[in-house]
Amino acid sequence: MSGLTIPTFGRRRDDGAVAAVPQSVAAPPPGTQPATLAQIGELRRLCLARLDAVAVAALPPERLAIEIERLISGLATEHRVQLNGREQRQLAGELVDDMLGLGPLEPLLADETINDIMVNGPERVFVERAGKVVQAPVRFRDSQHVANICQRIATAVGRRVDEASPMVDARLKDGSRVNIVFHPLALDGPYISIRKFARKIIDFEKLLQYGAMSQPVARVLEIAARCRLNVVISGGTGSGKTTLLNAMSRLIDHGERIITVEDAAELQLQQPHVVRMETRPASLEGRGEVTQRDLVRNALRMRPDRIIIGEVRGAEAFDMLQAMNTGHDGSMSTIHANTARDAVTRIENMVQMGNLGLSVKAIRTQIVGAVNLIVQVERQRDGVRRLTQVTEVAGLEGEVPILHDIFRLEIGGEVLDGRLIGRYRPSRARPGFHDRLAYFGLDRAWATALDETGP
């Protein structure tokens, strides 16, 4: 019976070497029964046993999938297991993903409509798509399968995940952030949380299309970026803080030297003069850690025009305020907080974490002197990420920071498909940074943007 030969795979000889074993692909003999899950699992095991690791490494994924499909067909014939063409291709694809990628997660990573992937055990995989979290139609074979993927992710970035080091932060090749929780902390099998890296660059035009803000609000934020206001973007997890920070950063002049500091690199700045820095965790011996605070302090010695901190989480908040107060106008950052008022309180608390000797009034004075705008974003119940407040940090009254809303979103109802309807209520009071607007010749543009909002 004639067939196709697979010379790239081999069978292990008694001396341990791998010898090529041609396989013939033929139609299933009479009496062959449809494959059960156990038989498919056995085919997977037999296929892996026949693969030559050197040949696998030398082939591109597309060619490897074809060769594995041929090998599966031959093994199915040999062991009288009936697989149709679709099942053979599916099994071949799964094997390629397991060997070269992240197994069942590969189709989810390739789906550009998915923002987050959450693995809560081998049979419970959830994704966030268009602001809604749903269970994905994929599963792992068992907890060991999930553990193998976790090991592959950690090893790729030079880290280890096991019982001695059960929590790991990592980054995939495409820039996606990964958090892993391992046994014994994870009770239902290893947990994986992936925040996907956006391949498409999102600017203000795209944000307007998505309904994240109105045209006048977008214009005000553009003016804020161009006239070098210090901006803090506040919001909850997954609310779109980094997306908005990326959009605002696109308006920075290409002649400026920008230094970015991040825990996990997510910013996509397009300017030619960008210096990107990322923190480093401690080694297994507990040495070599480089924190955001270390990087912010060092950035001040690198002659920056602007410093952009991906997310302020701790004592580096003090150094961020110092940078904003010492001539690095136009600096930006994000922070986890539910309202603009909460954002000020969070910054105050984080400064106290690393500077216990400062009084509350001194800290609040620094905040008021450093931060011009707080932009609040929120993922709302219809799944849309919207800008809800643009707030000026206007000064101190006694020891209480004065916050003045330039724009505030008011929800007025919803349409039949559940999408919320709202409008932005502006304040036309003269902002405390009006002189800076005038210096950059943008004071009239600012007033025009507010007038476009309507009464």
C-alpha positions in Angstrom: 0.0 0.0 0.0 1.5 3.3 -1.0 1.7 6.3 1.3 3.5 9.4 2.4 6.8 9.2 4.3 7.6 11.2 7.4 11.5 11.3 7.6 11.7 14.0 10.2 10.5 12.0 13.1 12.1 8.9 14.6 11.9 6.0 17.0 14.4 5.7 19.9 16.9 2.8 19.5 18.3 0.7 22.3 21.4 2.8 22.4 19.4 5.9 23.1 19.8 7.5 19.7 16.9 8.5 17.5 16.5 6.7 14.2 14.2 7.9 11.5 11.2 5.6 11.0 9.2 6.2 7.8 5.4 6.0 8.4 2.8 5.2 5.9 -0.5 7.0 5.8 -3.4 4.9 4.7 -7.2 4.7 5.0 -8.4 3.1 8.3 -8.9 -0.7 7.9 -12.4 -2.2 8.0 -13.9 -2.6 11.5 -12.1 0.5 12.9 -14.2 2.2 15.6 -14.6 6.0 16.3 -11.9 7.3 18.7 -12.7 7.6 22.4 -11.1 10.2 24.6 -8.8 7.5 26.0 -7.7 6.5 22.5 -7.0 10.1 21.5 -4.9 10.5 24.7 -3.0 7.3 23.8 -2.4 8.6 20.3 -1.1 11.9 21.8 1.3 9.9 24.0 2.5 7.7 21.1 3.0 10.7 18.9 5.1 12.5 21.5 7.2 9.3 21.9 8.0 9.2 18.2 8.9 12.9 17.8 12.5 13.8 17.4 13.2 16.9 19.5 15.9 18.1 17.1 13.6 17.8 14.1 10.8 19.6 16.0 13.0 22.6 16.8 14.2 22.9 13.2 10.7 23.1 11.7 8.4 26.2 11.5 5.0 25.7 13.2 3.1 25.4 10.0 5.3 22.7 8.6 5.4 20.9 12.0 1.6 20.8 12.1 1.5 19.1 8.7 4.2 16.5 9.7 2.5 15.7 13.0 -0.9 15.3 11.2 0.7 12.8 8.9 2.2 11.0 11.9 -1.1 10.9 13.7 -2.8 9.5 10.6 -0.3 6.7 10.5 -0.5 5.9 14.2 -4.3 5.9 14.0 -4.2 3.4 11.1 -1.6 1.3 12.9 -3.7 1.1 16.1 -7.1 0.9 14.4 -8.4 4.2 15.7 -10.8 6.1 13.5 -10.1 9.9 13.2 -11.5 12.1 10.5 -9.5 14.8 8.9 -10.9 17.5 11.2 -10.0 15.5 14.3 -6.5 14.8 13.0 -5.9 18.5 12.3 -7.3 19.5 15.7 -5.0 17.0 17.6 -2.0 18.1 15.5 -2.7 21.7 16.3 -3.0 20.9 20.0 0.3 19.1 20.0 2.0 22.0 18.2 0.6 24.5 20.7 1.7 22.3 23.6 5.3 21.9 22.2 5.9 25.5 21.0 3.2 27.6 22.7 0.9 27.8 25.6 -1.4 24.9 24.8 -5.1 25.6 24.9 -4.4 29.3 25.5 -2.9 29.9 22.1 -6.3 30.5 20.3 -7.3 32.9 23.0 -4.0 34.8 22.7 -4.6 35.1 19.0 -8.1 36.5 19.4 -7.8 40.3 19.3 -11.2 40.8 20.8 -10.1 39.3 24.1 -8.5 41.6 26.7 -8.0 39.3 29.7 -7.6 35.5 30.1 -8.2 33.9 33.5 -7.4 30.2 34.2 -9.1 29.0 37.4 -8.1 25.4 37.0 -7.9 22.9 34.1 -11.6 23.1 33.2 -12.5 26.7 34.1 -11.0 29.3 31.7 -12.6 32.7 31.5 -12.0 35.6 29.1 -13.0 39.3 29.1 -14.4 40.4 25.7 -16.0 43.8 25.2 -16.0 44.4 28.9 -17.9 41.2 29.7 -16.4 38.1 31.4 -17.5 34.8 30.0 -16.3 31.2 30.2 -14.2 30.2 27.2 -14.8 26.8 25.4 -11.3 25.6 26.1 -9.9 23.3 28.8 -6.7 21.7 29.9 -6.3 18.0 30.2 -5.6 18.1 33.9 -3.8 20.2 36.6 -0.4 18.9 35.5 -1.1 20.3 32.0 -1.7 23.7 33.5 1.4 23.4 35.7 3.5 22.6 32.6 2.3 25.8 30.9 3.1 27.8 34.0 6.6 26.3 34.1 7.1 27.2 30.4 6.0 30.9 31.0 8.2 31.3 34.1 11.3 29.6 32.5 11.0 31.9 29.4 11.7 35.0 31.6 14.3 33.3 33.8 12.1 32.7 36.8 10.9 29.6 38.7 7.4 28.7 39.9 7.1 25.8 42.4 6.0 25.2 46.0 9.0 27.3 47.2 8.1 30.2 44.9 4.4 29.9 44.3 3.7 33.4 43.0 5.3 34.7 39.8 4.9 37.8 37.6 6.1 37.4 34.1 5.6 38.8 30.6 5.0 36.9 27.3 6.9 37.5 24.1 4.1 39.8 22.8 4.3 42.0 26.0 1.2 40.5 27.7 1.4 40.5 31.5 1.1 37.2 33.3 0.5 36.4 37.0 0.8 32.8 38.2 -0.4 31.3 41.6 0.9 27.8 42.2 0.3 25.0 44.6 -0.1 25.1 47.7 -1.6 28.6 47.5 -3.8 27.6 44.5 -6.3 25.0 45.8 -8.0 24.1 42.5 -4.9 23.8 40.4 -2.5 26.5 39.2 -4.1 29.9 38.4 -3.0 32.0 35.5 -4.1 35.6 34.9 -3.1 37.2 31.6 -3.6 40.9 30.7 -3.1 40.9 26.9 -0.9 43.5 25.3 -2.8 45.5 22.8 -1.4 45.1 19.3 -3.4 47.9 17.9 -2.4 51.4 18.9 -5.4 53.2 20.3 -5.6 57.0 20.0 -8.2 59.6 20.9 -10.1 59.0 17.6 -10.5 55.3 18.5 -11.5 56.1 22.0 -14.2 58.4 20.6 -15.4 55.6 18.4 -15.6 53.3 21.4 -17.7 55.8 23.3 -15.1 56.3 26.0 -15.5 60.1 26.0 -16.9 63.0 24.0 -15.1 65.2 21.5 -14.8 68.2 23.8 -13.4 66.0 26.6 -10.9 64.5 24.2 -9.9 68.0 23.1 -9.3 69.1 26.7 -7.1 66.1 27.3 -5.1 66.8 24.1 -4.6 70.4 25.3 -3.5 69.1 28.8 -0.8 66.9 27.1 0.4 69.6 24.8 0.8 72.3 27.5 2.7 69.9 29.8 0.2 69.6 32.6 1.1 66.9 35.2 -1.6 64.2 34.9 -2.6 61.3 37.1 -5.0 58.8 35.5 -7.1 57.0 38.1 -9.4 54.0 37.9 -10.0 50.4 38.9 -8.5 47.2 37.5 -9.2 46.9 33.8 -10.8 50.3 33.5 -8.6 51.5 30.6 -6.0 53.6 32.5 -3.0 52.4 30.4 -4.9 52.7 27.2 -5.7 56.4 28.0 -2.1 57.0 29.1 -0.9 55.6 25.8 -3.4 57.9 23.9 -2.3 61.0 25.8 1.4 60.2 25.4 1.0 60.2 21.6 0.6 64.0 21.8 4.0 64.6 23.4 6.4 66.5 21.1 8.9 64.3 19.3 11.8 66.5 20.4 11.4 65.7 24.1 13.3 63.0 26.0 10.8 60.7 27.7 11.7 58.2 30.4 9.2 55.5 31.2 9.2 53.4 34.4 7.0 50.3 34.7 6.6 47.1 36.6 5.7 45.3 33.4 6.3 47.2 30.1 2.9 48.1 28.5 3.4 51.6 27.2 3.6 52.0 23.4 5.2 55.4 22.9 5.9 56.4 19.3 8.4 59.2 19.9 12.0 58.7 18.8 13.6 59.7 22.1 12.2 57.3 24.6 14.1 55.5 27.4 12.2 52.5 28.7 13.0 51.0 32.1 11.4 48.0 33.9 11.7 46.8 37.5 13.4 43.5 38.4 12.3 41.1 41.1 14.7 39.7 43.7 16.5 36.4 42.8 15.8 33.2 44.6 18.5 34.2 47.0 16.6 37.4 47.7 19.2 39.7 46.0 19.2 42.0 43.0 15.7 43.5 43.3 15.3 46.9 41.5 12.1 48.7 42.5 10.1 51.4 40.8 11.4 53.8 43.4 15.0 53.0 42.4 14.2 53.6 38.8 12.4 56.9 39.3 15.3 58.2 41.4 17.7 57.1 38.7 15.5 58.6 36.0 16.0 62.1 37.6 19.7 61.8 36.8 19.1 61.0 33.1 18.1 64.5 32.0 14.5 63.7 31.3 12.0 66.2 29.8 9.1 64.0 31.1 8.9 61.0 33.3 6.0 58.6 32.8 5.4 56.0 35.5 3.2 53.1 34.3 1.5 52.7 37.7 2.3 54.2 41.1 1.9 51.5 43.7 4.1 52.4 46.7 6.8 54.7 48.1 7.8 55.8 44.6 4.8 58.2 44.8 7.0 60.6 46.7 9.7 60.5 44.0 7.0 61.1 41.4 5.9 64.2 43.2 9.5 65.4 43.5 9.9 64.9 39.7 6.7 66.9 39.0 7.8 69.6 41.4 11.3 70.0 40.0 10.9 71.0 36.4 9.7 67.8 34.8 6.4 69.3 33.7 4.1 67.1 31.7 4.8 63.9 33.7 2.1 61.3 33.8 1.2 58.2 35.8 -1.7 55.9 36.7 -3.1 54.9 40.0 -5.7 52.5 41.4 -8.6 54.5 42.9 -12.4 54.8 42.6 -12.7 58.6 42.5 -10.5 61.6 42.0 -10.7 62.3 45.8 -9.7 58.7 46.5 -6.7 59.1 44.2 -5.4 62.1 46.2 -5.8 60.0 49.4 -4.0 57.1 47.9 -1.1 59.2 46.8 -0.9 60.6 50.3 -0.9 57.2 51.9 1.8 55.9 49.5 4.0 58.8 50.2 3.7 58.1 53.9 4.8 54.5 53.3 8.3 55.6 52.4 8.5 58.9 54.2 7.2 58.5 57.8 8.7 61.8 58.9 6.6 64.0 56.7 3.5 65.7 58.1 0.1 65.3 56.4 0.1 69.0 55.5 3.5 68.8 53.9 2.5 65.8 51.8 -0.7 67.5 50.7 1.1 70.6 49.8 3.4 68.6 47.6 0.5 66.9 45.9 -1.3 70.2 45.2 1.9 71.7 43.9 2.7 68.7 41.7 -0.5 67.3 40.2 -2.6 69.5 37.8 -5.2 67.0 36.6 -6.7 63.8 37.8 -8.6 61.9 35.1 -11.0 59.2 36.4 -11.9 56.2 34.2 -14.3 53.4 34.9 -15.6 50.2 33.4 -19.3 50.6 33.7 -22.1 48.0 33.9 -22.7 47.9 30.2 -19.0 46.8 29.7 -17.9 50.1 28.2 -14.8 51.9 29.6 -15.6 55.5 30.0 -13.9 58.6 31.3 -16.1 59.8 34.2 -14.2 62.8 35.6 -11.6 65.4 34.6 -10.7 67.1 37.9 -8.3 69.9 38.6 -6.3 69.8 41.9 -6.8 73.5 42.6 -5.1 74.1 46.0 -5.5 73.7 49.7 -8.1 75.0 52.0 -6.6 74.7 55.4 -5.3 71.1 55.1 -8.0 69.9 52.7 -7.1 69.6 49.0 -9.6 71.5 46.8 -10.7 69.5 43.8 -12.6 71.1 41.0 -14.4 69.0 38.3 -13.8 70.4 34.8 -16.0 67.6 33.4 -18.2 65.1 35.1 -20.2 62.3 33.4 -23.8 62.1 34.3 -25.7 58.9 33.3 -29.2 59.6 32.1 -30.5 56.1 31.2 -29.9 53.3 28.8 -31.0 52.1 25.4 -32.7 48.8 24.6 -29.4 46.8 24.1 -28.3 47.9 27.7 -25.8 50.5 26.6 -25.7 53.5 29.0 -26.6 57.0 27.8 -24.8 59.9 29.5 -23.6 63.5 29.0 -20.6 65.5 30.3 -21.4 68.5 32.5 -18.6 71.0 32.2 -17.4 73.7 34.5 -16.4 77.0 32.8 -14.6 78.4 35.8 -11.1 79.6 35.1 -8.6 76.8 36.0 -5.6 77.5 38.2 -3.3 76.6 35.4 -4.8 79.3 33.0 -1.5 81.1 32.8 0.2 77.9 31.4 -2.6 77.6 28.9 -2.0 81.2 27.8 1.8 80.6 27.7 1.3 77.8 25.2 -1.4 79.8 23.3 -4.1 77.2 24.1 -6.3 79.2 26.5 -8.9 80.0 23.7 -8.9 76.4 22.5 -9.6 75.3 26.1 -12.5 77.7 26.4 -13.9 76.6 23.0 -13.8 72.9 24.0 -15.8 73.7 27.1 -18.3 75.8 25.1 -18.8 72.9 22.7 -20.2 70.7 25.5 -23.4 72.8 25.6 -25.3 74.2 28.5 
